[in-house]
Amino acid sequence: MKAIIKPVERLQGEINALSSKNYTTRYLLIAALAEGTSTIYYPAHSEDSDAMRRCIRDLGAIIEEDDEKITITGFGRHPKDIKELNVGNAGAVLRFLMSIASFCSNLTFVNSYPHSLGKRPHHDLIDSLKQMGIKIQHNEGKLPITIDGGHPRGGKITVSGNVSSQFLSSLLFMCPLLEEDSEIEVLHDLKSKVIIGQTLEVLAQAGIQVEASADLMHYQIKGNQSYSAQKYVVQGDYPGSAAILAAAAVTHSDVKIFRLPEQSKQGERAVVDVLKAMGVNIVHENGTVHVLGNQVLKAGEFDGDHFTDGVLAMVAAAVFAEGTSRFYNVENLRYKECDRITDFLRELRKAGADVEEKQSEIIVHGKPNGVSGGVEIDAHFDHRVIMALTVVGLRSKQGLVIHDAHHVAKSYPQYFKHLLALGAEIELIED
């Protein structure tokens, strides 16, 4: 599907934020790891969360769902001994389940997206699982990956954190189920520490005890723990909402988004502060974010590691700011569905933006009068790229045509529908 994004002067209206993909996938997993029936209210529906649904069902979870909730009877520490698992294009789902697959005798994760997830490296988690006695066959750290497990053991484990926090989260979900106590040491740096905070939060909600150091680099985990069957309520999603907020920021707007709690542990909550720093008239109270945009933005410098999945949307806003913006500490963007630095900036330049890159930085020389647009864009099969480029298209002089736009469904299937409800002019055409 291609999306034809037309310039728009004004956005106005109110929407409910979609439910958090990150919390939904974590709740689905801990419900599957419980022995008993859990209920998850307002779960997200996206390619990632649907991949987790499908995979835990294949591994033996019993799932029932209606419009409001999903109930899951888990398999505990005894997933079904299946031969293959297809996570689609969901990197977090793959990484979380690689550890859980260690309880299976021989399971292969297939490579159904060779040009996206199939290109992403997983060496760091593979190395950690090998320390636990698991034999793994892989394609230079990439899919297809075969886990030859059955009896993972605890003890002292090291994991690198300088590519992704998902490897650490994967181990944190697994280790409480082992017979032995575990001690995890994070090597190098730890990217996206705020997301580890989400993992620790949901583990605690499931009754799992983890002792974490203040810097989140060391963990003590008792073995022989059990996940408790619980009721969970999914909060609104900040990463997806970041793009809607950016669109409101770069247009004349009066937009409200509901279900975004002020005290959320989602790191992307910081995009509200980023937009305030850029001079956007934005108020956040009682779970509602209200933007009164006037197209006047100013540049700034921001540590992107605090809001990884909101960086591209904020870069899109910075394209129209007065002055030069710098987003630093963002190297981990290179290891997502695409290289979200090189690939994204290439498309921004096509649209007329003045941007440059360093290994771990994105630098934006703003154009307050807008960019030309009028070109066709390659989305690189990446939902965050699609959303951010849409923001640029809305403020461009001639609009943009974004190819493969249906991949926005990976995290935000209603994205274009929500923008249309706010007054955007977008034409969706099936290829």
Salt bridges, closest charged atoms under 4 A:
ASP48 OD2 - LYS21 NZ 3.22
ASP48 OD1 - LYS410 NZ 2.58
ASP50 OD1 - HIS45 ND1 3.80
ASP50 OD1 - ARG53 NH1 3.12
GLU65 OE2 - HIS45 NE2 3.04
GLU65 OE2 - ARG53 NH2 3.07
ASP66 OD2 - LYS69 NZ 2.59
ASP181 OD2 - LYS222 NZ 3.73
ASP189 OD2 - LYS191 NZ 3.66
ASP254 OD1 - HIS290 NE2 2.66
ASP273 OD2 - ARG269 NH2 2.71
GLU301 OE1 - ARG326 NH2 3.04
ASP303 OD2 - HIS306 NE2 3.31
ASP309 OD1 - ARG340 NH1 3.56
ASP309 OD2 - ARG384 NH2 3.98
GLU337 OE2 - ARG120 NH1 3.94
GLU337 OE1 - ARG340 NH2 2.73
GLU337 OE2 - HIS383 NE2 3.39
GLU337 OE2 - LYS410 NZ 2.77
ASP339 OD2 - ARG334 NH1 2.98
ASP343 OD1 - ARG346 NH1 3.19
ASP343 OD2 - HIS380 ND1 3.98
GLU347 OE1 - LYS350 NZ 2.96
GLU347 OE2 - HIS380 NE2 3.02
GLU356 OE2 - HIS365 NE2 2.64
GLU357 OE1 - ARG334 NH2 2.80
GLU361 OE2 - ARG326 NH1 2.86
GLU376 OE1 - HIS403 NE2 2.71
ASP378 OD2 - HIS380 ND1 3.79
ASP382 OD2 - ARG340 NE 2.84
